[in-house]
């Protein structure tokens, strides 16, 4: 096989790889940066994948691609913060794919969940998003984050507890009552009543 033929075969393999995973990587970027940047992040991700195609795990390439996309998104967040263009980790606009339904009753719940999610640390937030939005398993999300599965499980446990507290705060009128004064021993109380 000549060099040109080998390059054509490699290009065909990459084209199939690109076709199979592009939409997932684009949705990943869409959920984090919105429609203006989603295509650019996906393109940059696959540009890196093309240059490093020999390093892409063939059995589970998606966590690797998400790891690359995550680095690109983080770099864009840093740049946006430097220029004062973004103050929250989520775009304010609704970035659903065209034609997808958004039931009105879920808007308030979604807003509460996004607020709670935004109050997590960056790594914990990304872990939750990889599991909930991207549908990864904990071990796959750990690969994206560059940590062990055990570490990801501990982070997930802590992040879930924090989100639960943020979503279910005590009602504002529930002020803790001061502890009741200790009761006098029964004998003393009886003597005082005589």
PyMOL commands that set and color helices and strands:
alter all, ss='L'
color gray80, all
select helices_A, chain A and resi 3-33+35-51+53-55+61-82+106-118+122-132+138-145+149-167+186-193
alter helices_A, ss='H'
color red, helices_A
deselect
rebuild
show_as cartoon
